[in-house]
Amino acid sequence: MASQAYFHWADDEFEVDILLDGNVDAADLEVGDSIITLPTGERYSALLITLDQISRIMDRHRQCGENLSGRYFGTPDLIVVREKGVAAMVDVIRDILTSGDLPTWFPKIRENDQLDLLEM
């Protein structure tokens, strides 16, 4: 691991650092704020989140009135995953990378650490 705050995984195709919640085991992680690095040095931002976590967020928004009282949820670099845990998140990233769609799904991180947000 790069640090105790991150789960680090790497192979010849990509590296990923997933921010860990200090109170959650990596196998139970439901929100993975991630940085994907390709062998070329290109970096991409990804937020991977489970359906269950989105439901909890939307329920909370319904109570507080945010996002039309929980009627919607979105973020530019969001990927919804069915299964929790960093292993499932790495599998999803690998599938998107293998399909050639990484730049379509995730915003690129420029050298100055600014995001190139995706056109929607």
URVENBEL-V586188 format. One record per residue. N is the residue number from 1. RES is the residue in one letter. SS is DSSP state (H for helix, E for strand, L for the rest). PSI is psi in whole degrees, 0 to 359 (* if undefined). Layout:
n=N res=RES ss=SS psi=PSI
n=N res=RES ss=SS psi=PSI
//
This chain:
n=1 res=M ss=L psi=144
n=2 res=A ss=L psi=321
n=3 res=S ss=E psi=174
n=4 res=Q ss=L psi=345
n=5 res=A ss=L psi=346
n=6 res=Y ss=E psi=147
n=7 res=F ss=E psi=125
n=8 res=H ss=E psi=132
n=9 res=W ss=E psi=141
n=10 res=A ss=E psi=148
n=11 res=D ss=L psi=194
n=12 res=D ss=L psi=339
n=13 res=E ss=L psi=326
n=14 res=F ss=E psi=164
n=15 res=E ss=E psi=150
n=16 res=V ss=E psi=138
n=17 res=D ss=E psi=121
n=18 res=I ss=E psi=123
n=19 res=L ss=E psi=128
n=20 res=L ss=L psi=144
n=21 res=D ss=L psi=123
n=22 res=G ss=L psi=339
n=23 res=N ss=L psi=1
n=24 res=V ss=L psi=134
n=25 res=D ss=L psi=144
n=26 res=A ss=H psi=328
n=27 res=A ss=H psi=343
n=28 res=D ss=H psi=5
n=29 res=L ss=L psi=131
n=30 res=E ss=L psi=348
n=31 res=V ss=E psi=117
n=32 res=G ss=E psi=96
n=33 res=D ss=E psi=119
n=34 res=S ss=E psi=155
n=35 res=I ss=E psi=123
n=36 res=I ss=E psi=130
n=37 res=T ss=E psi=127
n=38 res=L ss=E psi=162
n=39 res=P ss=L psi=335
n=40 res=T ss=L psi=350
n=41 res=G ss=L psi=349
n=42 res=E ss=L psi=140
n=43 res=R ss=E psi=146
n=44 res=Y ss=E psi=150
n=45 res=S ss=E psi=140
n=46 res=A ss=E psi=135
n=47 res=L ss=E psi=112
n=48 res=L ss=E psi=132
n=49 res=I ss=E psi=144
n=50 res=T ss=E psi=158
n=51 res=L ss=H psi=319
n=52 res=D ss=H psi=319
n=53 res=Q ss=H psi=320
n=54 res=I ss=H psi=318
n=55 res=S ss=H psi=317
n=56 res=R ss=H psi=319
n=57 res=I ss=H psi=314
n=58 res=M ss=H psi=325
n=59 res=D ss=H psi=318
n=60 res=R ss=H psi=319
n=61 res=H ss=H psi=326
n=62 res=R ss=H psi=322
n=63 res=Q ss=H psi=322
n=64 res=C ss=H psi=350
n=65 res=G ss=L psi=357
n=66 res=E ss=H psi=149
n=67 res=N ss=H psi=57
n=68 res=L ss=H psi=47
n=69 res=S ss=H psi=46
n=70 res=G ss=H psi=19
n=71 res=R ss=L psi=348
n=72 res=Y ss=L psi=163
n=73 res=F ss=L psi=136
n=74 res=G ss=L psi=160
n=75 res=T ss=L psi=149
n=76 res=P ss=L psi=329
n=77 res=D ss=L psi=30
n=78 res=L ss=E psi=132
n=79 res=I ss=E psi=125
n=80 res=V ss=E psi=129
n=81 res=V ss=E psi=144
n=82 res=R ss=L psi=323
n=83 res=E ss=L psi=146
n=84 res=K ss=L psi=164
n=85 res=G ss=L psi=149
n=86 res=V ss=H psi=330
n=87 res=A ss=H psi=317
n=88 res=A ss=H psi=322
n=89 res=M ss=H psi=318
n=90 res=V ss=H psi=320
n=91 res=D ss=H psi=319
n=92 res=V ss=H psi=314
n=93 res=I ss=H psi=316
n=94 res=R ss=H psi=317
n=95 res=D ss=H psi=317
n=96 res=I ss=H psi=319
n=97 res=L ss=H psi=314
n=98 res=T ss=H psi=325
n=99 res=S ss=L psi=347
n=100 res=G ss=L psi=8
n=101 res=D ss=L psi=10
n=102 res=L ss=H psi=312
n=103 res=P ss=H psi=341
n=104 res=T ss=H psi=326
n=105 res=W ss=H psi=326
n=106 res=F ss=L psi=141
n=107 res=P ss=L psi=142
n=108 res=K ss=E psi=143
n=109 res=I ss=E psi=118
n=110 res=R ss=L psi=170
n=111 res=E ss=L psi=333
n=112 res=N ss=L psi=13
n=113 res=D ss=L psi=13
n=114 res=Q ss=L psi=147
n=115 res=L ss=E psi=140
n=116 res=D ss=E psi=96
n=117 res=L ss=L psi=146
n=118 res=L ss=L psi=147
n=119 res=E ss=L psi=134
n=120 res=M ss=L psi=*
//
